[in-house]
Amino acid sequence: MRDRELEAGSRAHYDDPAYYTDTYRRRIDDVAYYVTLATRFDRVLEYGVGNGRIALPVARHGVRVVGVDQSAPMLRDLRARLRVEAGEVAARVSLRRGDMRSVRLRERFPLVICPFNTALHLYTRADVERFFARVREHLTPRGKFVVDLSVPQAQDLARDPQRAYSVPRFKHPTAGVTVKNREYFDYDPVRQILFVAMEFEPVGAPERAWVTPLAHRQFFPREWEALLHYNGFAAEGVHGDFHGGPLDRTSDVMVWTARLRPGWS
């Protein structure tokens, strides 16, 4: 049976590339991290390529990128961006629209990355297993798999789902009007899924308000380590930021590096 709530929560946030770009324009530490990492290889497979926030800088540094994403709007925006890039940069980027659990490229890569919470859209054990199977078949025997995930935060999981948390007003880049922005958090502890409802209300026009849902699976550090192990990966290390710092109780991100275990492919 289809779960339309999860389907909406995995796609709606990516239906508006202009808003996405504006929201995350100051998020640059992970971009620098992945560019530095990718330049050690000749090609990289990126799951969740989106509109190229990471892929374009990587390609500008001379690395071939194959990007997989399920969002048609984000890929359209990336293709538009590629049209104004230098020819040699655009030629390094290949795109494939599809589900990261099922897309098969018939190519192996020395580096496979899954940045910025893309893996949090793997809501079930079966989702995780199918995705890891695709990673295994796209990774060279000595290749590296790198993924970064947000660390579950107790204060977010414990929030009252009926209470709105306001963030500063801003001019919405797509709607072109100033909006009030409120967020609601509803954590399902059985499925370990945090549902976030982002409400946008144009100032002076509450009847035009709209809501964008987002659903993120919450993976705890030791849980993710176990999932890697039982799906054929050996974790080489984990950091609590994009500068090599330790994963500790103050970390809000975990950056995992893994390789295939012997006998798995």
C-alpha positions in Angstrom: 0.0 0.0 0.0 1.3 3.4 -0.9 2.1 5.8 1.9 1.1 9.2 0.4 2.2 11.0 3.5 5.8 9.7 3.1 5.7 10.3 -0.7 4.8 13.9 -0.1 7.4 14.3 2.6 10.1 13.0 0.4 9.3 15.2 -2.6 7.5 18.5 -1.7 10.6 20.2 -0.3 12.3 19.8 -3.6 9.5 21.0 -5.9 10.7 24.6 -5.6 14.4 24.9 -6.6 14.5 28.7 -6.1 13.4 28.3 -2.5 15.8 25.4 -1.9 18.7 27.4 -3.3 17.9 30.5 -1.2 17.4 28.5 2.0 20.7 26.6 1.7 22.9 29.2 0.0 25.0 29.7 3.2 25.6 26.0 3.7 29.1 25.7 2.3 31.1 23.6 4.7 29.8 20.4 3.1 30.4 21.7 -0.4 34.1 22.4 0.4 34.4 18.9 2.1 33.0 17.0 -0.9 35.0 19.1 -3.4 38.2 18.3 -1.6 37.3 14.6 -1.3 36.2 14.3 -5.0 39.3 15.8 -6.4 41.2 12.7 -5.2 39.2 10.7 -7.8 38.5 10.9 -11.5 34.7 10.4 -11.2 32.0 10.3 -8.6 28.5 9.1 -8.3 26.2 11.4 -6.3 22.9 10.3 -4.9 20.5 13.2 -4.4 22.3 15.5 -6.8 19.4 18.0 -6.7 20.1 21.2 -8.6 23.8 20.8 -8.3 24.7 22.5 -5.0 27.6 20.1 -4.7 27.9 18.6 -8.2 28.6 21.8 -9.9 31.6 22.9 -7.7 32.9 19.3 -8.0 32.7 19.4 -11.8 34.3 22.9 -11.9 37.3 21.2 -10.2 37.8 18.8 -13.1 35.9 15.7 -11.8 33.3 13.8 -13.7 30.0 13.6 -11.8 27.1 11.2 -12.4 24.1 12.5 -10.5 20.9 10.6 -9.5 17.8 12.3 -8.2 14.1 11.6 -8.2 13.0 15.3 -8.3 12.1 16.5 -11.8 12.0 20.2 -10.8 15.5 20.0 -9.2 17.0 18.3 -12.3 15.3 20.8 -14.6 16.9 23.6 -12.6 20.3 21.8 -12.7 20.1 21.4 -16.5 19.3 25.1 -16.8 22.4 25.9 -14.7 24.5 23.6 -16.8 23.6 25.5 -20.0 25.3 28.6 -18.7 28.4 26.8 -17.4 31.6 26.5 -19.4 31.3 23.7 -22.0 34.0 21.5 -20.3 32.2 21.8 -17.0 28.8 20.9 -18.4 30.3 17.9 -20.3 31.5 16.4 -17.0 28.0 16.2 -15.5 25.6 13.4 -16.4 22.2 13.1 -14.9 19.7 10.3 -14.3 16.3 10.8 -12.9 15.2 7.9 -10.7 14.8 6.2 -7.4 18.1 5.7 -5.6 16.9 2.3 -4.4 16.5 1.0 -8.0 18.5 3.0 -10.5 21.2 0.8 -12.2 23.9 2.6 -14.1 26.1 -0.3 -15.2 29.2 1.5 -14.1 31.4 1.4 -11.1 32.8 4.4 -9.3 35.8 4.9 -7.0 33.7 7.3 -5.0 30.0 7.2 -4.2 28.5 10.0 -2.1 25.1 10.6 -0.6 25.2 14.1 0.9 22.9 16.3 3.0 20.4 13.9 4.5 19.4 12.3 1.2 19.6 8.9 3.1 17.0 10.2 5.5 14.4 9.5 2.8 15.0 5.7 3.3 12.1 5.1 5.7 12.2 1.3 6.2 14.7 -1.4 6.5 13.8 -2.6 3.0 14.5 0.9 1.7 18.0 0.8 3.3 18.8 -2.6 2.0 17.7 -1.8 -1.6 19.8 1.4 -1.5 22.9 -0.3 -0.1 22.6 -3.0 -2.8 22.7 -0.3 -5.5 25.7 1.3 -3.8 27.5 -2.0 -3.7 27.0 -2.6 -7.4 28.2 0.9 -8.3 31.3 0.9 -6.1 34.7 -0.3 -7.3 36.1 -3.0 -5.1 38.4 -0.6 -3.3 36.0 2.4 -3.7 34.8 4.7 -1.0 31.3 5.4 0.1 30.6 8.7 2.0 27.3 9.8 3.5 26.4 12.6 5.8 23.3 12.5 8.0 21.8 14.8 10.7 22.1 13.4 14.2 18.7 13.1 15.9 18.2 15.9 18.3 16.2 15.2 21.4 14.6 18.6 21.5 13.2 18.2 18.0 11.8 14.7 18.7 10.1 15.8 21.9 8.4 18.9 20.5 4.6 19.3 20.8 3.2 18.7 17.3 0.4 21.2 18.0 2.8 24.0 18.7 4.2 26.2 16.0 7.8 27.3 16.0 8.2 30.6 14.2 11.3 31.6 12.2 12.0 35.1 10.8 9.8 36.5 8.1 11.5 36.6 4.6 10.7 37.4 1.0 9.8 34.1 -0.6 11.9 33.8 -3.8 9.2 32.1 -5.8 6.0 33.7 -4.4 7.7 37.1 -4.5 6.0 38.2 -1.3 7.1 38.5 2.4 5.8 35.5 4.3 5.4 34.5 7.9 7.2 31.1 8.4 6.0 28.6 11.0 7.2 25.0 11.5 5.5 22.0 13.2 7.4 18.9 14.4 5.7 15.6 14.8 7.9 12.6 15.7 6.7 9.0 15.2 8.9 7.0 17.6 7.7 3.6 16.2 8.8 4.4 12.6 11.5 6.8 13.7 10.3 9.4 11.3 10.2 13.1 12.0 7.5 14.9 10.1 8.0 18.6 9.6 5.3 20.9 8.3 6.6 24.2 7.0 3.8 26.8 6.8 4.2 29.9 4.7 1.7 32.7 5.1 1.9 35.8 3.0 1.8 38.9 5.2 -1.7 40.3 5.1 -3.1 37.4 3.1 -3.6 34.4 5.4 -6.0 32.8 3.0 -3.1 32.3 0.6 -1.0 30.3 3.1 0.5 26.9 2.0 2.3 24.1 3.7 5.3 22.1 2.6 5.8 18.7 4.3 9.1 17.1 4.9 9.7 13.6 6.3 13.1 12.5 7.6 13.9 9.1 9.0 16.0 9.4 12.2 19.0 7.2 12.2 21.0 7.0 15.4 24.8 6.7 15.1 25.2 3.1 16.3 22.2 2.1 14.3 23.7 3.5 11.1 27.0 1.7 11.9 25.1 -1.6 12.2 23.2 -1.0 9.0 26.5 -0.5 7.2 28.0 -3.6 8.6 25.0 -5.9 7.9 24.8 -4.6 4.3 28.4 -5.4 3.4 30.3 -2.2 4.4 33.1 -1.6 6.8 33.0 1.8 8.4 36.4 3.4 8.1 35.5 6.3 10.3 32.9 8.9 11.3 33.2 12.6 12.0 30.9 15.1 13.8 31.5 17.9 11.3 33.0 18.6 7.9 36.4 19.5 9.3 37.4 16.1 10.7 36.1 16.8 14.2 34.9 14.0 16.5 31.4 12.8 16.6 30.2 13.6 20.2 27.1 14.7 22.1 27.3 18.2 20.6 27.4 17.1 17.0 24.4 17.8 14.8 25.8 15.9 11.8 27.6 12.6 11.3 29.8 12.1 8.2 30.5 8.4 7.6 33.2 6.9 5.4 32.9 3.2 4.4 34.3 0.6 2.1 33.1 -2.8 0.8 33.9 -5.7 3.1 35.7 -8.6 1.5 33.3 -10.9 -0.3 30.7 -8.3 -1.0 30.1 -6.6 -4.3 
